[in-house]
Structure formats: structure tokens, C-alpha cells
Amino acid sequence: MAVGSGRKAVSTEAGAAAPVPGDSALARIPGTFFSPGKTFESIAARPTWLAPLLLWTAVSVLFTATLLPKIDWEKVVRQAIERRGQSVPEDRMSGIIETQKKIGTTVTWCIAVVAPVAVCLLVAVVIWGAFKAFGWDSTFRQARGATAHAFLPGVLGTILAIPLVMRVDTVDPQAIGDLVRSNLGFLVERNQKALHSLLSSLDIFSFWTIALLSIGFAAAAKVRKGQAAGVVVTLWALFVLGKAGFAALF
């Protein structure tokens, strides 16, 4: 009896330690879309972040490779000079355009590679710090894992934008956010900077990300989803208002 009981205990412990089916790092990517509650509970128990971040970076690089050949650098440079009220002789214009094209291309590639990591870490730090301020405890690994997965709807939005870029002859870099029509920014002219910034923030993929951040951080800190959503939405609103104010000033 003692031996049998011992074997049963070992078997039970082994079963508890066995990985849950569908709980792999790769399975969590579709799980974020189709079963976010269970997925973020799993992430809180065993945080992972590399798979969604690699996917995010790969899509960012693919989108950049699609976008850059479509940019009319001459138009971009001429519009910038016109906005500044400057006058440049035509014999100098070709050199300026070529220089700006090289700089713009390099900067865009750097942003494509660095932005996913930077945005993920920054958002994770800010929300994690806010939760700590409320006394809601979680680890930074949990915060990073929740954030990396919560931004997957934005990755989906970028994937949807790629064929839209491919089918046009030229793209205005400043109008990229209006391509998918997932936000209300297209309802107003871009010269109404503050209003356009505010309406552009009313975006389906942004709301989706806010919901996932709330679910993920609630699971990590073991608080109610409503409490988590209150913090996340407040931080998002402050960011949106700050962005609109910056657009109005500059």
C-alpha cells in the first residue's frame, strides 16, 4: 500500500509539472487573439516575451521594406521647405533631396528594428511602475510578457497595411496612420493637427491593445480587470492628450 501510494504521489506530481497543452510560447500568439483570459493567466504564471517581439520586429521590417520604395522623397522635401517658408534654388534641390533620402532611409530602418523593443520596454515600465504605486505587486518579467503580447493587435494592423501600400504608386509618410482606416483620423484634414491626432488615437487596434493590457496586468498583479483597466486607460488618455498638444504646438 505504501509503495502504491508513493507511486501515485509521484505520478500526480509529475502530471502537475507537465506542460499544459497549447501553453508554448508560439501557441500564446494565437491564444492572445482567441482566448486572452487563459493566455494571459498562463503568461503571468510563466512569462515569455521573445516570440511576439520577434514577430512584431519581423512585420515592422517587412512593412518598412514595402514602404520605402513608395515614398516620393522629392515631394516630402519640397513640402517641408514650403512649410518652413524657405526658398531653395533648383540647382541645389537635387542634392538636398538625395541627402534627405539617405538620411530618411537610414532613420526609417533604425526605427523599424528598434521601435518594437523600445515601445515594449517603455510601456511595460510605465504600467508596471503605476501598478507598483498602487501597491499591486507583479514582476517585471510578467509586465514585459503581458505587454509584448498585448501589442499583437497592432502587429495585425501593420500586416493589413502592407497590401494597401503595395497597390499605390506613392505614399505620404505622414499619412501612413490613415491607410487602414481603423481610426477616425481620416475624417479630418491633416492640417487640423490637434484634432487629427485625437481622432487618430480612437483606433480599433489601440482599444484592443488597451483591453489586452488590462487583462494581462490584472492577471500578473492578481487584481480585478476593472481596476487594471482604470490605470491603463488613464495612462493612455494622458499619452493621447500629450500627443495632441505636441501636434498643436509643433
N, C-alpha and C positions, 0 to 999 in steps of 0.2 A: 504493500500500500504506500509506504513511504517513498519507494523508488518511483512508482507510478505517479504519485503526486508531484515528485520533483521534476519528472519529465514533462508533466502537464504545465508546471510553472514555467519551465524553460521555454516550452513551446509558446506559451502565452506571451512571455516577454519578447521572444523573437518576432512574433506576429505584430506586437506593438511597435517594435523598432523598424519593421519592414517599411519601405517607402510606399506611400499611398499611390495607387494608380492615377495617372493624369496629373501628378504633382511635380513633374520635371520642370526645369527652367523653360524649356521650349513649350511645354503644354500650357504654361501660365500665360503665354501671349494670346492664344485664342480664348483662354479662360477669362482674361480681363474683359473681353467683349461679351461673352455669353454666360458666364457665371461669376461676376465680380465679387460677390459676397464670399463664396467659398475660396476663390483665388486669393483674395487679399488676407483672409484668415490664414491661409497656407503661407503667404509671404511673410506675415507677421511672425509665424512660428519658425520659419526657416527662410530668412531674407535672401533673395537673389536679385540682381540688377543688370548683369552683364548682357544677357540675351536681348532684352528690349532696347538697351542702349546701343548695342551693335546694329540692331535693325534700324533704329532711329538714325544713326550715323550713315548707314548704307543708303537709306532712302534720301537723306539730305544730300549726299554726294551725287546720287543719280539725278535728283532734281536739278542740282547746280549744273551738271554736265548737259542737261537738256535745255536749261535756261540761258546759259552764257552765249551760245551761238545766235540766240534770238534777240539779243539786246542791240538796239541801234545806238551805238556809243556816240555817234555824231549828234543825234537828236538830244541825247542826255546832256552832253557837254554844252550844246548851244542853249538849251533851256536853262541850264544852271547859270550860264553867263548872263542870259537875259534877265533872270530873276535878281541877279546882283546889280543890274543896271550898268554893266560894263560894256565896253566896246573893244573888240579884238580884231586886228587886221586879218584879212583872209589868208595872207601868206604865212601867218603863224598858226592858223586854226588847225591845219592838218597835224602839226607837231603836237599841239595841245591834246587833240583827240586821241592820238596814238599813245601818248603818255598816260592819259586818264584811263584808256582801255587796259593798259598793262597793270596799272595800279588797281583799278576796279576788279579785274580778273583775279589778281592775287588775293586781294582782300576777300572777295566772294568765296574763293576756295578755302581760305583760312576759316571763315565763318562756318562754312558747310561742315568742316571737320570738327571744329572746336565747340560750336554752339550747343550741340546736344549734351555734351558733358558739362559745360558751364551752366546751362539752364537747369539741368537736373540737379546739380550740386547746390546752386543758389536757391532754388525753390525748396529743396529738401532742408537746407539750413534754416531758411526763414520760417517755414511752417513748424519744423521741429523745435526751433527756439521759442516760437509763440506758444506751442503746447507746453514746453517746459515752464514758461512764465505762468501758465495756469495751474502748474503742479501736476500735469498729466505726463506720466513718465513713459518713455519709449527709448529704444536705442537708435543711434544714427544709422546703423545698418538697416533697421526696419524703415526708417524715414526715406532713406535712399532707394530701397527696394520698392516702396509704395509709390514714390514719385516717378521713378523710371517707367513703371507700368502704367501709371495714370496718364502719361503723355502719349500713350499709343493711339488714342483717337486723333491727335494732331498728326501723327505719322500717317494714319489712314487718309486724312485730308490732303497731305502732301502727295500721296500716291495718286489720288483722284485729280490733282492739279497737273500732273505730268502730261497726260494725253491732251489736256487743254492747251498747254504750252506748245506741244508738238504741232498742233494744227494751225497755229497762227504764224505769220511771217515775222513780226517783230513784237517785242514785249516791253512795256514800260516798267522798269524795276520798281517804281514807286506804287504801281497798281497791282502788284502780284497778289496782295491780300484779297482783291476783289474777283479773282479768277473763278473760284469755285462757287461763288455766290452763297456761301454758308453763313454769311453775316449780313448786316443791314447797311454796310458801308457803301454799297453800290447805289443806294437811294439818293445820295447827295454828291455834289461835285467835290473833288479832292481839295479845291482851293478853300473850302469851308473846313479848315484843318481840325479845329477842336471838335466840331460836330461829327466830322467823318471819323475821327479817332474813336469817339464814344460809340458810334453806331457799328464800327468795325469790331469793337470788343464784344458786341452782342452776337456771339458766334456759336453755332451748334457744337462745334468741336471743343470750344472753350468751356461751355457749360458741361459737356460730357466729361472733360478732364476735371472740372471742379467737383462733380459728383464722385468720380473715382478717387480723387484725393481725399475727399471726406470719408469715403468708405475705408480706404487704405489706412489713413491715420487713426480713424476710430478703432480699427482692428488692432493696430500697433499699440495704441495707448490704452485700450480697453475702456473707452468712453462711448457714450451714445452718439450715433451718427449725426443727430441734430446738433449736438454740442460741437462736434468736429466741423460740421458744415458752417456753423456760425463763425468760427475762426477763419476757415478757408475763404469763405465768401467776403468777409471783411477785408482780408489781405488783398484779395482780387480787386475789390472795389477801390481800395486805396491806390493800387497799381494803375487801374483804368483811369482814375481821376488825375493822377500824376502824369500819365502818358498824354492825356488830352490837354492838360495845362502846358506841358512841354511843347506839344504840337502848335498850340496857340501862340506861344512866345517865339518859337524859332522856325 
